[in-house]
Amino acid sequence: MEGLRERKKRQTRDAIAAAALQLFKARGFDDVTVAEIAAAADVSEKTVFNYFPTKEELVFWNAEDKLELRADAIRHRVPGVPLSRIFASETMAFLDALEDAPLDDLVAIPMLVRSSPQLRDRLLLAWERETATLVAAVTDDEDDLVAEVVVRALVWTHRLVFRTALRRILQGEDRVEVAQDLRLQAQRAYSRLDHGLARYDG
């Protein structure tokens, strides 16, 4: 159960992140200062830095929570369940949201990252941390090269679906048709990967 103090901290963090995102969307990441974010969230600059040590973390503020949820899902999956099921479920959930979620919500972060070298560099570091965390959830052997190859293949399957979906929608394609097509393609991709991943299926 979340206590009152934890709830207030979470609400403050969420409010700061929301205020930052609105400013970033309006003016771009590089042209917004932490002082402006603090004013918009009605907190001090020190409070902003207490929750977000770097400005870049305001963009990727919930990535760590999502990563831990995925790692836990891998660790606690039922024995025999394909490892790919964890990633496929996430992919299908994204494609479900693609059909009716506000487009601005889907493209806001990718567009910010695309426009900022700082954010692109930060994203590359985040991808490497993601790989390390998920490999550790799959195996205790840090030298297991095959496990890393497996994880990278699954991560990139989801990432490519995400990229392809946004590109096609921004080019004007119908969202429902894009989602339907990518569901089939994603299912085929994960199915093919399954054949080579049996050792890591729990």
C-alpha positions in Angstrom: 0.0 0.0 0.0 1.3 3.5 -0.9 1.5 5.7 2.1 0.6 9.4 2.2 4.2 10.6 2.0 5.0 8.3 -1.0 1.8 9.4 -2.7 2.7 13.1 -2.3 6.2 12.5 -3.6 4.8 10.6 -6.6 2.3 13.4 -7.3 5.0 16.0 -7.1 7.2 14.0 -9.5 4.4 13.6 -11.9 3.5 17.3 -11.8 7.1 18.3 -12.5 7.3 15.9 -15.4 4.0 17.0 -16.9 4.9 20.6 -16.7 8.3 19.9 -18.3 6.7 18.0 -21.1 4.3 20.7 -21.9 7.1 23.3 -22.1 9.3 20.9 -24.2 6.5 20.3 -26.7 5.8 24.0 -27.1 9.4 25.2 -27.4 11.8 22.2 -27.7 14.0 20.5 -25.2 17.1 22.8 -25.6 15.2 26.1 -25.3 13.6 25.3 -21.9 15.4 26.0 -18.6 15.0 24.1 -15.4 14.0 27.4 -13.8 11.1 27.7 -16.2 10.1 24.1 -15.4 10.2 24.8 -11.7 8.0 27.9 -12.1 5.5 26.0 -14.2 5.2 23.2 -11.7 5.1 25.7 -8.8 8.2 24.2 -7.1 11.8 25.3 -6.5 14.7 24.5 -8.8 16.1 22.4 -6.0 13.0 20.4 -5.8 13.2 19.7 -9.5 16.8 18.4 -9.2 15.8 16.4 -6.1 13.5 14.3 -8.3 15.4 14.6 -11.6 19.2 15.0 -11.3 19.5 15.9 -14.9 17.3 17.7 -17.4 17.3 14.7 -19.7 15.6 12.6 -17.1 12.5 14.8 -17.3 11.9 13.4 -20.7 12.6 9.7 -19.8 11.2 10.0 -16.3 9.2 6.8 -16.2 11.5 4.6 -18.3 13.2 3.1 -15.2 9.9 2.0 -13.8 8.8 0.4 -17.1 12.2 -1.4 -17.3 11.9 -2.8 -13.9 8.3 -4.1 -14.6 9.6 -5.8 -17.7 12.5 -7.3 -15.9 10.2 -8.6 -13.1 7.9 -10.1 -15.7 10.8 -12.0 -17.2 12.0 -13.3 -13.8 8.6 -14.4 -12.6 7.1 -15.8 -15.8 5.7 -19.3 -15.6 8.3 -22.0 -16.6 7.9 -22.9 -20.2 6.4 -19.6 -21.3 8.4 -18.3 -24.2 10.6 -15.3 -23.4 9.2 -13.6 -26.4 5.8 -13.5 -24.8 6.8 -10.7 -22.5 7.9 -8.6 -25.5 5.1 -9.6 -27.7 2.5 -8.6 -25.1 4.1 -5.1 -24.8 4.1 -4.8 -28.6 0.4 -5.7 -28.9 -0.5 -3.3 -26.1 1.3 -0.5 -28.0 -0.6 -1.4 -31.2 -3.9 -1.4 -29.3 -3.1 2.1 -28.0 -2.1 3.1 -31.5 -5.6 2.8 -32.8 -7.3 5.3 -30.5 -4.8 7.1 -28.2 -4.2 10.8 -28.9 -1.6 11.1 -31.6 0.2 13.8 -29.7 0.7 11.5 -26.8 2.3 8.9 -29.0 4.7 11.1 -30.9 5.7 13.7 -28.3 8.7 12.0 -26.8 10.0 10.6 -30.2 9.8 14.0 -31.7 11.7 15.6 -28.8 14.4 13.0 -29.0 14.8 13.4 -32.7 15.3 17.2 -32.4 17.9 17.1 -29.6 21.5 15.6 -29.8 21.5 15.5 -26.0 18.4 13.4 -25.8 19.6 11.1 -28.6 22.9 10.5 -26.7 20.9 9.9 -23.5 18.6 7.4 -25.3 21.6 5.4 -26.5 22.8 5.1 -23.0 19.4 4.1 -21.8 19.2 1.3 -24.5 22.5 -0.1 -23.2 21.2 -0.1 -19.6 18.0 -1.7 -20.8 19.9 -4.5 -22.4 22.1 -5.1 -19.3 19.1 -5.1 -17.0 17.1 -7.6 -19.1 20.0 -9.9 -19.7 20.5 -10.1 -16.0 16.8 -11.0 -15.6 17.3 -13.9 -18.1 20.6 -15.3 -16.8 23.1 -15.0 -13.9 26.0 -15.6 -16.3 27.2 -12.1 -17.3 29.4 -13.7 -20.0 26.4 -15.4 -21.7 26.7 -13.9 -25.2 23.7 -15.9 -26.5 21.5 -14.4 -23.9 22.5 -10.9 -24.9 21.9 -11.7 -28.5 18.4 -13.0 -27.7 17.5 -10.0 -25.6 18.7 -7.5 -28.2 16.7 -9.3 -30.9 13.5 -9.2 -28.9 14.0 -5.6 -27.8 14.6 -4.5 -31.3 11.6 -6.4 -32.6 9.4 -4.2 -30.4 11.4 -1.1 -31.2 11.1 -1.6 -34.9 7.4 -2.1 -34.6 7.2 1.2 -32.7 9.3 3.1 -35.2 7.5 1.7 -38.2 4.1 2.5 -36.7 4.9 6.1 -36.0 6.6 6.7 -39.4 3.6 5.3 -41.3 1.1 7.3 -39.2 3.0 10.5 -39.6 3.0 9.8 -43.4 -0.8 9.8 -43.3 -1.7 6.2 -43.2 -4.8 5.1 -41.4 -4.0 4.1 -37.8 -6.3 1.1 -37.6 -4.9 -0.3 -40.8 -1.3 0.3 -39.7 -2.0 -1.5 -36.3 -3.7 -4.4 -38.0 -0.8 -4.9 -40.5 1.9 -4.6 -37.8 0.1 -7.1 -35.5 0.5 -9.7 -38.2 4.1 -8.8 -38.9 5.0 -8.7 -35.3 3.4 -12.1 -34.7 5.4 -13.6 -37.5 8.7 -12.0 -36.3 8.2 -13.2 -32.7 7.2 -16.6 -33.9 10.4 -17.0 -35.9 12.5 -15.9 -33.0 10.8 -18.4 -30.8 12.4 -21.3 -32.7 15.8 -20.3 -31.6 15.1 -19.2 -28.0 13.9 -22.4 -26.4 16.8 -22.5 -24.0 15.7 -19.2 -22.5 12.0 -20.0 -22.1 12.2 -20.8 -18.4 
